[in-house]
Amino acid sequence: MPTTRTKAGGARPEPLFKPPPEQQPLAARMRPRDLAEFVGQEHLVGERGPLRRSVARGHLASLLLWGPPGTGKTSLARLLAAEIGAHFSTMSAVMSGVVEVRATIAEAQDRLTLNQQRTVLFLDEIHRFNKAQQDALLPHVEEGTITLIGATTENPYFEVNSALLSRMRVWRLEPLSDEDVASVVRRALTDEERGLAGAFGPKGGVALAEDAFDHLVSLAGGDARSALNVLEGAVALAEGEDAHDAGGHVTPRLADIETAAQQRILGYDRAGDGHYDTASAFIKSLRGNDPDAALYWLAAMIAAGEDPKFIARRLIISASEDVGNADPRALQVAVAAGQALDWIGLPEAQYALAQACVFIASSPKSDSIGRAYGAAMADVLRLGSLPVPNHLRSAGDRRMKAHGIGVGYKFPHDFEGDDVQQQYLPDELVDRRYYVPNDQGHEATIAARMAAREEARREKPRRKQRADPPMASMSDALKPNMENRKKLAETQKTDAGA
């Protein structure tokens, strides 16, 4: 923000240049002039909303407005300040720094001392202020020199200094409903002073067909500003094509709305809450056995430009975390989808991602693997790495068996059923059970197999009666290959010497 120097030598912000109303965008002209005109956020400024009730008593504490674009954060801040008769100063965190903040604080102090007038400082994109800049506001917010209203599209609990956040009340703004957006668009079409009703002479105005109106509202995605910007662009297109009805109204068509919008306005930010909320809905839909919802959230992420590798990773995680051994094929399908993405990329890999999405969402579910591993990890963290029982240790040298290492191990394949009862866990954890399969899908088969094995172990183990042919060890199997390599190296050395 540009500044001027005062007689005292301090910097004072100059207001940002504002073009005349007729040259301002439609969205700027149509800002609500009072709370009665404000659309949406009934939970905050409705008849029993806490903010409306607060300003009705002349009270306004520092607060933070958190919500997606086009939901009225800036307009609401202006209206709240006007309701309590406070001076409204605005500042953008993108364009301002500590110098501008201090100058605004100095003006607020003068205003409070000389005129007994409070100052509401509206700081847009407050999350872009660094820690030092946010700290500069702390004493003045706490003392009441200013009432700070911050606005952010990012999660304030992650992006705003906790010390400053503790001095403010966070209010969450929701995306506007289609009915709210329709109300905003309708007002812009009928308002003669600020809107489009008087934009083309006394007999002019804009007539928007029902299908074009409905499509405009639908594609806005709860963003009133975007709806008005698209409407203004569509009107310009129709006017340029001389599209007028018999009454002289400019008549944007459905095609004009689509051209002005280019594509649906998606409320999604790959680095912000849209990313986390949509990913959360996707994961929970997979876990909740709803392939239709999972496909919708998958499509929403891809259409918004989400990194497809992020989606593939989430599918692979869900295949093990939520399906597990209830259907071991889920992991294979998910990994295959990730590999298909690497091989062919988008857009064709969308089919593989969708296939994995539907397979996982419609598979039987089990979290037994995660619970088992979590319980095992808890014991490791609680008890540390416990000693390996002697009979399970590797006796790499026969002389180690004199110390009991490797002695007593029973080779399961020597027994009927290829299983024999013996201790595998450390002494401190004998009889600990981590993996408990449920009754879903393939895990029911696993559970039955484990139960049958436990029953068989209660009987006396019986060795297999078999006459096995002599077997070479794995190291013996490699000896010919090693000898051949040695002879080849000697031959090459002789050839080189010749």
N, C-alpha and C positions, 0 to 999 in steps of 0.2 A: 504494500500500500504506500503511495507517495506521502511524504511528510513535509512540513514547513517548520522553520525555526521560530520559536517564541522569543520575547525579550529576555526571558530568563535563561534562554539557551537550550531549552528542552525541545525534543521533537514531538510534534503533534500531528496526528494523522489527518489528511484531507479526505473528505468523502469520495468514494469512487464515482467516476463520471457516470451519470445516468442520461441516456438519450431521451428525447421527448417521447411521451406515451405512444404516439402513433407509430413510432419507429421501434418500439420494444416488441419482443416476441409475444405472441398471444398468451403463452403460459405466464409471462411476467405481468401482463395487463390484467389477467383474470385472477390474480391473487385475492383471497377473501379479504374484505375490509373490516369484518368483525367476526366474533365467534358464531353469530347466527348464520353467516355465509360459509363457515368452515365445514367441510364435508369429511366424514369418516372419523375414526378414532373416538367412537362413542364411549369407550371404556375410560377415556381420559377427560374429554370435554363435552360429553353428553350431559343431559339434564342433571344427573347425579354423579357425573364424573369428578374425580378428586381435584383436577386442575381447575375446572370451572368453579367448583365450590370454594377453592382456595382464593382465587383472584376476586371472587365476589365479596370476600371479606377484606380485600386489600392486601392479602398476604401472598408473596411469591418467593420461595426459597430457591437457592441455586439448584439447577437440575440439568440432566443430560438426556437429550432426546435421541433414542437409538432406533433406527429402522431403515428399511430399504429406500432407494431413491423415489421421489415423486409421491411421498406420503404426507407431505405438509410440514416438515420439521421447521423450515425457515419461516413459513407463514404463521405457524403456531407460536413461534418465539415472538414475532412482531405483535401478534394479537394479545398475548399474555402481558407484554410490557405496556401496551396501550390500555389494557383493562385496569392496571394499577396506577396509570398516569406517570410511568417512569420514562426517562429518556432512553432511547434505543440506539445503542452503538453496535455496529456490526464489523466483524473482522474475520478474514479467512486465514486459517492456519497454513494454507499453501503459500500465501503472499505476505504474511506478517511474521514478525519476530519479537524478541524481548523488548526492543526499543519502542515498537509500536504499542505493545502492551503497557509499558510504563507510561507512555504519553496518554493513553486512554485512561489509565488509573488516575493520573494527575488531573485530567479534566473532570473525572467523576468526583474526585475530592473537592474540586472547586465548586462543582454544581451542587454537591450536598451541603457545602459550607455556606455558599452565597444564596442559593435558591431553595434549599431544603428539598431538592428533587433527587430521587433515587436514579441510578443508572443500571440498566440491564445491558450487559455485554454479551452479545451473541457471537460465539466462536464456532464457525462452520469447519467441518473436517477436523475436529479437535484432536483426533487420534494422530494427526500428522505433526502435532507439536512434540518436540523431544522432551526428555525429562527436565532439563534445565528451564525450558520455556514454560512447561506446566508448573514447575516449582515457583516460578515468578508470580503466579496467580494466587498461590496458597494463602499468604497472610491477608490479602485484600478480600478474598472470598470469605475467610474466617471472620474478619472484622466487620464485614458487611459493607465495605466501601462500594463494592459492586455486587450485583446479583448476576451470577454467571449462568448462561444457558449454552451448553455445548450441544453440537449435533454431530452424529457419526453414523456411518453405514457399517462400521466394523464392530466387533464384539468389544464393548468398553472394558469388560473384565480382563481382557488380554492386552488391550491397546492403551489404556489410560492409566496414568500414575495412580497407584492405590491410595496415596495420601490425598490427592485431589479428589479421587472418586469417593472417599469416605466423607467428604464435605458436600457431596451432591447427591440428589435422589435420581436414580435411573428410571426413566419411563420408556417402555417399549412401544413403538408405533408399528402397527400391522399393515400389510399391503391393503390397498383399498379393494372393496368388493366391486364386482361388475356394476352393481346398482349405484355405488358411489361414483365410479368413473363416468357412468352414463349421466348422472346428475351434473357433473362438472362439464361434460361435453355439451349437454343440453343448454346449460347456462351460457356457455360461450357462443352458441348458435343464436340465442335469443337476446343477449345483452346488446343494446344499441350504443351505450356509452363506451364500453371497453371491448366488447366482443365483436362478432361478425355480422350482427343484424344490421348495423348501419355502415358497414365497411365499403359498400359499393353504391352509395347514394341513398336518397330517401326511399326509393322503391327497390333497392337492392337487397343484399343479404345472401345467406347461404341456405340452400335446401338440400339436406342430406338424405338420400334414400334409406329405407329401413334396413336393407341388407348391408349397405355400406356403414351405417351407424352401428349395427350389431357387430360387424367385423372389427370396426375400430375399437369398440369397447373390449371385445374379446382378446384382441392381440396386445392390448396395453399391459396386461399382466399385473394389474393393480397399481400402475404408475400413471398418475393423472398428468404429470408434465409430459410424458412421452405421448399420451393420447392427444394432448393439445398440439404438440409439435407435429405429429403426423397429420392431424386435421388441417393445420395451417399449410403444410406442404401439399396436401391433396387439393386444397382450395386454390393454391397457386397454379398447380397443374391444370385444374379444370378451367381456371380463368384464362390461362395461356391458350387453351384449346377452344376458347369461346363457348364453353358448355354452359348454356343458360336455359332456364325454362321460360314459359310464356309470361310469367310474372317478373322476369328480369333477374331471378335468383341464380347465383352460381350453383351448379349442381355437380359436385364431385361424385364420381361413380365408384363402384366397388374396386374396379381396376386402378383408379387413382389412389385409393386408400392403400392398396397392396403395393403400388409403385412407391408411394411416399414412405411406407414403412420398410420396404425392401424385404424384411423378414419379421417374424414374430419377436416381440421384445421379451427376452427371457430374463427373469429375475434370478440371475445366477452369477456368482463371482468366484472364479477358481481359487482365489486366495482368501475369501471371506466366508461369512456365515452360510451363503448359498451353497458353497462347496460342502461344508460339513453337514448341514441339515439334509441336503439331498443325498449325500453318501450314507448318512445315518438311516434315512428312509429306505434306501436301496438295500442295505444290509439287513434291516429289520423285516423287510418284505421277503427276502430270501429265507430268513430264519422262520418267518411266520407262515410258510407254505402258501404264498400268494404269488403265483407266476405272473398274473396280470399286472399287479402293482409293481413287481420287480422289473418287468419289461418297460413299464411307463417311466420309472425313475432311471433306468438304463438309457432309454431314448432321450430323456431330459438332459442327462449329463453329456451324452454324445452331441446333441444339438447345440448345447451351450459351449462346446469346445473343450470339455474336460479331457485331460490326458488319458487316452485309452489304456495305457499301461497301468495307470492307477486303478481303473475298473477291473482289468485282468487280475491284478494283485488281490483286489477285494474278493473276486470270485474264488481264487485259489484258497484264500484264508477261510472263506465261508465253507468251502468244500471239506476242510478238515475240522474247523471249529464247530460247525453246526450240523454237518452230516456225518463225518467221521466214518466209522466202520458200519454204520447203518446201511450205507451203500458205498463201498470203496471206489466204485467207478466214478463217483462225483469228482474226486481229486484228479483222476485221469482226464476227464472231460475238461475240467477247468484248466489244467496245465496245457492240454492240447489247444484250447482256445487262446491261451497266452502265446504259444508257439505259432499258431496261425496268424496272430497279430504281427509277430516279428517277420513272418514269411511274406505276407501279402499286404499288411497295413490296411488303413481305412481307404475307401468305404467298405470294401468287400468283407473285411474282418468283422463287421457288425453282425454278420450272420453267425459266425463262430461264437462271439460274445453272447448273442441272444440265445443260442443253443445251450451254452453252459449255464446261462441265467435260468432258463426254464428247467433244465435238468436238476439243478441244485434246489430251486424253489419247490419242485414237485417231488423231491426225494424224501424218504423217511429221515427223521432227524434224531441225532444223538449228540450230546455234549460230553459223553463219557470219556473221550480221549482228553479233552481239555481238563476235566476234573481230575482224571488220573494223573496227568502230568503235573498239574498244579499242586496236588497233594504230595507227589514225590519231590518236587522242588521245595516245598515247605519243609520237608524233613531234611533235605540237604542244607538249607539255610539255617535250620534250627540245630542240627547235630554236626554239620560239617561233613567232610568226606571221610566216611567210616572205613575201617580196615576191611580188605577183601578176605573172606574166609580162606584158610589155607588150601582146602581142596579145590578151590576155583582159581588159584594162582597159577601162573605159567611157570612150569619147570623147564626152562630153556637148557639147563644142564642137568644131567642125571644125578649129579652129586648134590643138587639142591633138595632132592627128595629125602636125604638124610636129615633135613631140618623140617620135614613134614610138609614141604611146599609141593603142591600138586598131588599129594597122597590122599586116596579115598574118593577121588572123583569117579562117578559112575557115568559111563558113556550111554546116553539115552537110546541110541540105535541098537544097542546090544540087548534091549529088553522088548518084550512084546508090547505093542502099541507105541513103540518108539518113545517111551516116556518112563521115568522112574522118579520116585519121591526122593528128593534131597534138598538141602538148604542152598538157596541162591542169594538171599538177602544177607546183609551184615548181621552179626549176632544181636545187635540192639534192636533190629527191626524184624526179627523172625515173626512170621504169621501176619505181617502187615499186608493189607489188601488195598491196592490203588485202583486198578481197573475193574469197574463193575459194569458190564454191558447191560443195556436196557433191552426192552422187548420189541424194538423197532427194526424192521428190515433184516439185513444180514446179521445185525448184532444179536438177534434172537438165536440164529444158528450158532454164533460164537458162544453165547451164554450156555446153550445146550451142550456144546462140545466141552466147555470148561467144566460143567457140572458132571458130565460123564467121566472126564479125566480125574476129577476129585474122587468120584466113587471108586474108580479102578485103583487109585493109589492107596485106598484103604486095605486092599488085598495084598497078599505077599507077592513081591515082584518076581516075575518069571523070565529067565533069560531065553532068548531066541535059540531054537535048535537049527543051526544052519552051518553048512560047510562052505564057507566063503573061499574063493580062490585067493592066492597070494596077491597082495595089493602093494603097489609102489606108492611111496609118499609123494607129496607135491614137489618137494625139493629133489627127490630122485628123478621125477619126470622132467625136470629142467636140466639135468646133467648132460644129456646128449646135445642139447642146444648150446650149452656153455662150452662143451668140447669143440663143437663145430665152429663157434665164434673164435675160439682160441686158435684152431688150425687156420681159419681164414685170415686172422691177424698176422700169423707167422708167414703165410704165403704172400700177403701184401708187402710185408717187410722185406722178404727175399726179393720180390719183384722190384721193389724200389731200390735195393742195393745193386741189382744187376743193371 
